[in-house]
């Protein structure tokens, strides 16, 4: 049991898992913002462009007593699309900020690389 706990701790502390957890939390916090954007800004504009159609009220009644509210599904698709686009641009901006720092760290030689170069140069001088 202890080995399994240690394995779980190793898994849970990996960077990807923590990044995923942060992404889920940000996504959950971001959802009400997008829902408000869709309901109060985007849908009225789309309703105006489509001659006043309110998608949330669109329904079909194929049989008496059965109501299919496909307009709510259309709203959910629009909300998902806007959320996906907004998250794409948010992640793209974060990656643009991360890249210069990662590139700078990647180009700077480590101390061991410096020592290895010095050893190599000393060996080359000794043979010549």
Secondary structure, DSSP 8 states (H G I E B T S, - for coil): -HHHHHHHHHHHTSHHHHHHHHHHHHHHHHHHHHHHHIIIIIHHHHHHHTTS--GGG--EEEETTEEE-HHHHHHHHHHHHHHHHHHHHHHHHHHHHHHHHHHHHHHS--HHHHHHHHHHHHHHHHH-
